[in-house]
Amino acid sequence: MSLDPPADLGLRRDVLLARHTYLRIGGPAAWFGTPEDLDQLDRIATWARAQALRLRVIGGGSNMLVADEGVPDVVLSLRRVANVIAFDDAEVSAGAAIMLPSLARAAAERQLGGLEFAIGIPGSIGGALQTNAGIGDGRCIGDLVRSVQVLRDGARVTLHADVPGDLEFVYRETSLRGSGDVVLGATLALTPRPREEIDAEMRRLLETRQRTQPTAEPNAGSIFRNPDGDSAGRLIETAGCKDLAIGHVHVSALHANFIVHDGQGTATDYAALMAEVQRRVLAMSGVRLRPEIEWWGPGDLPEAWR
Ligand SMILES: Cc1cc2nc3c(=O)[nH]c(=O)nc-3n(C[C@H](O)[C@H](O)[C@H](O)COP(=O)(O)OP(=O)(O)OC[C@H]3O[C@@H](n4cnc5c(N)ncnc54)[C@H](O)[C@@H]3O)c2cc1C
């Protein structure tokens, strides 16, 4: 049983995570905070360690499914402490809480290209660096990263892309994921490009998303990773899962690798539908789909993540 935190840590009890996730699903975090500065962040991390509580950071909440019963953890938003964008010629340093589309637009204003691909990805820099966020043509954040600043066991550490062993980025996976490091920010290398070209490309990418993804319904982006040489959406569609539903949650008719809900969906039904899609795809094609979204919950992982 953990003690209540000192008041000056600013942690709040039982804050509903549904308000912080793109899916609008999820029960409460035992403790939730938006630290004001790095000192308060350090002190919260120290307190959580002393109480043996897990510390989690939430960015845009766009790549996760949070259990209906919530998480018995300390969840932090870095939006007050890691929210600065600073340009230095063609390099940009961005706080972990900066959202990718905002950064892409700020770069466009300075006629700097490289982040066009990120215009429709509703995640933060900190979240993007966990999964090497990117798009179908192979462009991804990892290609731009020069360095990443993290909080590791109470110390601020800078990891460099050109130092062997510091940072690794592959398809939807990076060395930062699961490391326990809190990402504070990153420096990215951009490329000068005329504003009209950048804007035209971003418009085209957004139009494609609008046409091919269920943007009006709560969703979590692509649910499963693409297996080598194939597409999860194609496999799900071939297995006849389009429109498959459990409760208020269903596979999108527009894009089979999106699972949406009508506003009343639960995490329990969402996870059950993911497992059912996995079973049908496995039976049809022999491929076991692996979730791209992350599970946040107490106890054992649900079937879809095992
Ligand atoms: C409509 C839609 C479209 C999408 N399209 C794409 C796409 O085209 N390409 C793509 O790659 N993804 C896509 N995604 C998925 C998602 O947007 C990305 O994975 C995004 O990078 C996640 O960032 P986030 O801030 O929302 O992370 P969150 O969901 O908040 O968190 C994800 C993980 O990152 C960790 N994390 C977040 N911030 C930090 C930090 N500062 N330090 C340490 N850990 C941190 C969290 O603890 C969690 O483990 C899409 C999602 C949606 C809803």
The ligand as a Tripos MOL2 file, in Angstrom:
@<TRIPOS>MOLECULE
LIG
   53    58     1     0     0
SMALL
NO_CHARGES

@<TRIPOS>ATOM
      1 C1         -5.7890    8.3840  -36.2990 C.3       1 LIG1
      2 C2         -4.4130    7.8380  -36.0320 C.ar      1 LIG1
      3 C3         -3.4940    7.7640  -37.0380 C.ar      1 LIG1
      4 C4         -2.2130    7.2530  -36.7840 C.ar      1 LIG1
      5 N1         -1.3260    7.1820  -37.8100 N.ar      1 LIG1
      6 C5         -0.0790    6.7210  -37.5760 C.ar      1 LIG1
      7 C6          0.8760    6.6430  -38.6220 C.ar      1 LIG1
      8 O1          0.6290    6.9910  -39.7690 O.2       1 LIG1
      9 N2          2.1140    6.1740  -38.3210 N.ar      1 LIG1
     10 C7          2.4480    5.7900  -37.0570 C.ar      1 LIG1
     11 O2          3.6090    5.3860  -36.8510 O.2       1 LIG1
     12 N3          1.5640    5.8420  -36.0480 N.ar      1 LIG1
     13 C8          0.3100    6.3020  -36.2730 C.ar      1 LIG1
     14 N4         -0.5890    6.3490  -35.2580 N.ar      1 LIG1
     15 C9         -0.2040    5.8810  -33.9190 C.3       1 LIG1
     16 C10         0.3060    6.9790  -32.9730 C.3       1 LIG1
     17 O3         -0.1910    8.2350  -33.3290 O.3       1 LIG1
     18 C11         1.8320    7.0110  -32.9600 C.3       1 LIG1
     19 O4          2.3510    5.7920  -32.5000 O.3       1 LIG1
     20 C12         2.3330    8.1550  -32.0560 C.3       1 LIG1
     21 O5          3.7020    8.3160  -32.2730 O.3       1 LIG1
     22 C13         2.0840    7.8780  -30.5860 C.3       1 LIG1
     23 O6          2.4160    9.0380  -29.8810 O.3       1 LIG1
     24 P1          1.6150    9.4480  -28.5650 P.3       1 LIG1
     25 O7          2.2150   10.6920  -28.0400 O.co2     1 LIG1
     26 O8          0.1600    9.4870  -28.8200 O.co2     1 LIG1
     27 O9          1.9790    8.2350  -27.6290 O.3       1 LIG1
     28 P2          1.0800    7.6370  -26.4560 P.3       1 LIG1
     29 O10        -0.0220    6.8300  -27.0500 O.co2     1 LIG1
     30 O11         0.7120    8.7080  -25.4920 O.co2     1 LIG1
     31 O12         2.1240    6.6630  -25.7980 O.3       1 LIG1
     32 C14         2.6350    5.5570  -26.4950 C.3       1 LIG1
     33 C15         3.8260    5.0030  -25.7180 C.3       1 LIG1
     34 O13         4.8250    6.0050  -25.6980 O.3       1 LIG1
     35 C16         5.2020    6.2790  -24.3500 C.3       1 LIG1
     36 N5          5.5740    7.6880  -24.2410 N.ar      1 LIG1
     37 C17         4.9050    8.7740  -24.6780 C.ar      1 LIG1
     38 N6          5.6070    9.8810  -24.4060 N.ar      1 LIG1
     39 C18         6.7250    9.4890  -23.7600 C.ar      1 LIG1
     40 C19         7.8400   10.1780  -23.2080 C.ar      1 LIG1
     41 N7          7.9420   11.5050  -23.2600 N.pl3     1 LIG1
     42 N8          8.8200    9.4470  -22.6230 N.ar      1 LIG1
     43 C20         8.7330    8.0940  -22.5460 C.ar      1 LIG1
     44 N9          7.6970    7.3930  -23.0500 N.ar      1 LIG1
     45 C21         6.7120    8.0850  -23.6490 C.ar      1 LIG1
     46 C22         3.9660    5.9530  -23.5270 C.3       1 LIG1
     47 O14         4.3090    5.7150  -22.1680 O.3       1 LIG1
     48 C23         3.4960    4.7220  -24.2400 C.3       1 LIG1
     49 O15         4.2780    3.6370  -23.8200 O.3       1 LIG1
     50 C24        -1.8730    6.8310  -35.4830 C.ar      1 LIG1
     51 C25        -2.8110    6.9140  -34.4560 C.ar      1 LIG1
     52 C26        -4.0710    7.4170  -34.7220 C.ar      1 LIG1
     53 C27        -5.0740    7.5130  -33.6030 C.3       1 LIG1
@<TRIPOS>BOND
     1     1     2 1
     2     2     3 ar
     3     2    52 ar
     4     3     4 ar
     5     4     5 ar
     6     4    50 ar
     7     5     6 ar
     8     6     7 ar
     9     6    13 1
    10     7     8 2
    11     7     9 ar
    12     9    10 ar
    13    10    11 2
    14    10    12 ar
    15    12    13 ar
    16    13    14 ar
    17    14    15 1
    18    14    50 ar
    19    15    16 1
    20    16    17 1
    21    16    18 1
    22    18    19 1
    23    18    20 1
    24    20    21 1
    25    20    22 1
    26    22    23 1
    27    23    24 1
    28    24    25 2
    29    24    26 1
    30    24    27 1
    31    27    28 1
    32    28    29 2
    33    28    30 1
    34    28    31 1
    35    31    32 1
    36    32    33 1
    37    33    34 1
    38    33    48 1
    39    34    35 1
    40    35    36 1
    41    35    46 1
    42    36    37 ar
    43    36    45 ar
    44    37    38 ar
    45    38    39 ar
    46    39    40 ar
    47    39    45 ar
    48    40    41 1
    49    40    42 ar
    50    42    43 ar
    51    43    44 ar
    52    44    45 ar
    53    46    47 1
    54    46    48 1
    55    48    49 1
    56    50    51 ar
    57    51    52 ar
    58    52    53 1
@<TRIPOS>SUBSTRUCTURE
     1 LIG1         1 GROUP 0 **** ****
